[in-house]
Amino acid sequence: MLATLAIFLPAFAFVAVIRPVAPRLGRSSRLASLLDGLNMAAVALMAGVLWELGRTAIGDPLSGFLALGALVALLRFEVNSAWLIVVGGAIKVATCLV
């Protein structure tokens, strides 16, 4: 709990402090460009983390198949993600026992 709080609290505090002045910041052309650049940097950082986590998490063909199947089930059939976690975990545990 403490680690999660330490990770997310600064971002929430920053948003709370910036929120009242955000409209004025967006009206300035220079600051708007700066904010656009910060947004793109955040998106690039998230994409990089997604790539690294994906490479680590999908280390074998079974994991790749499960990830692809989960993506299809989530997008096509709107399956609750909790079920995807339970089923994927059960399949991985079952294959480790064999």
C-alpha positions as CSV (number, residue, x, y, z in Angstrom):
1,M,0.0,0.0,0.0
2,L,2.8,2.4,0.9
3,A,4.7,1.8,-2.3
4,T,1.5,2.3,-4.4
5,L,0.8,5.5,-2.5
6,A,4.4,6.7,-3.0
7,I,4.2,6.1,-6.7
8,F,0.8,7.7,-7.5
9,L,0.4,10.4,-4.8
10,P,2.9,12.9,-6.4
11,A,1.1,12.8,-9.8
12,F,-2.3,13.4,-8.1
13,A,-0.8,16.3,-6.1
14,F,0.7,17.8,-9.2
15,V,-2.6,17.6,-11.1
16,A,-4.4,19.2,-8.1
17,V,-2.0,22.0,-8.0
18,I,-1.9,22.6,-11.8
19,R,-5.7,22.2,-12.4
20,P,-6.7,25.8,-11.5
21,V,-4.1,27.4,-13.8
22,A,-4.3,24.8,-16.7
23,P,-6.7,26.8,-18.9
24,R,-4.4,29.9,-18.7
25,L,-1.4,27.7,-19.5
26,G,-3.2,26.3,-22.6
27,R,-3.9,29.7,-24.0
28,S,-0.3,30.6,-24.2
29,S,1.1,29.4,-27.5
30,R,4.6,28.6,-26.1
31,L,3.3,26.8,-23.0
32,A,0.7,25.0,-25.1
33,S,3.5,23.7,-27.3
34,L,5.5,22.7,-24.2
35,L,2.4,20.8,-22.8
36,D,2.0,19.1,-26.1
37,G,5.6,18.0,-26.0
38,L,5.2,16.7,-22.4
39,N,2.1,14.8,-23.5
40,M,4.0,13.2,-26.3
41,A,6.9,12.3,-24.1
42,A,4.5,10.7,-21.6
43,V,2.9,8.6,-24.4
44,A,6.3,7.6,-25.7
45,L,7.4,6.6,-22.2
46,M,4.2,4.5,-21.8
47,A,4.8,2.8,-25.1
48,G,8.4,2.0,-24.2
49,V,7.3,0.5,-20.9
50,L,4.6,-1.5,-22.6
51,W,7.1,-2.9,-25.1
52,E,9.5,-3.9,-22.3
53,L,6.8,-5.4,-20.1
54,G,5.4,-7.3,-23.1
55,R,8.8,-8.7,-24.1
56,T,9.3,-9.9,-20.5
57,A,5.8,-11.2,-20.0
58,I,5.5,-13.0,-23.3
59,G,8.5,-15.1,-23.2
60,D,7.2,-18.3,-24.8
61,P,4.7,-19.3,-27.5
62,L,2.1,-20.3,-25.0
63,S,2.2,-16.9,-23.4
64,G,1.9,-15.2,-26.8
65,F,-1.1,-17.4,-27.7
66,L,-2.7,-16.6,-24.3
67,A,-2.1,-12.8,-24.8
68,L,-3.5,-12.8,-28.3
69,G,-6.5,-14.9,-27.2
70,A,-7.1,-12.6,-24.3
71,L,-7.0,-9.5,-26.5
72,V,-9.5,-11.0,-28.9
73,A,-11.8,-12.1,-26.1
74,L,-11.6,-8.7,-24.5
75,L,-12.2,-6.7,-27.7
76,R,-14.6,-8.9,-29.5
77,F,-16.6,-10.5,-26.7
78,E,-16.1,-7.9,-24.0
79,V,-15.1,-10.6,-21.4
80,N,-14.5,-9.3,-17.9
81,S,-10.7,-8.9,-17.5
82,A,-10.8,-10.7,-14.2
83,W,-11.9,-13.9,-16.0
84,L,-9.0,-13.5,-18.4
85,I,-6.6,-13.3,-15.6
86,V,-8.0,-16.4,-13.8
87,V,-8.2,-18.5,-17.0
88,G,-4.7,-17.5,-18.2
89,G,-3.2,-18.2,-14.8
90,A,-4.9,-21.6,-14.6
91,I,-3.7,-22.5,-18.1
92,K,-0.1,-21.5,-17.2
93,V,-0.2,-23.4,-13.9
94,A,-1.6,-26.5,-15.6
95,T,1.1,-26.4,-18.2
96,C,3.8,-26.1,-15.5
97,L,2.5,-29.2,-13.8
98,V,2.6,-31.3,-16.9
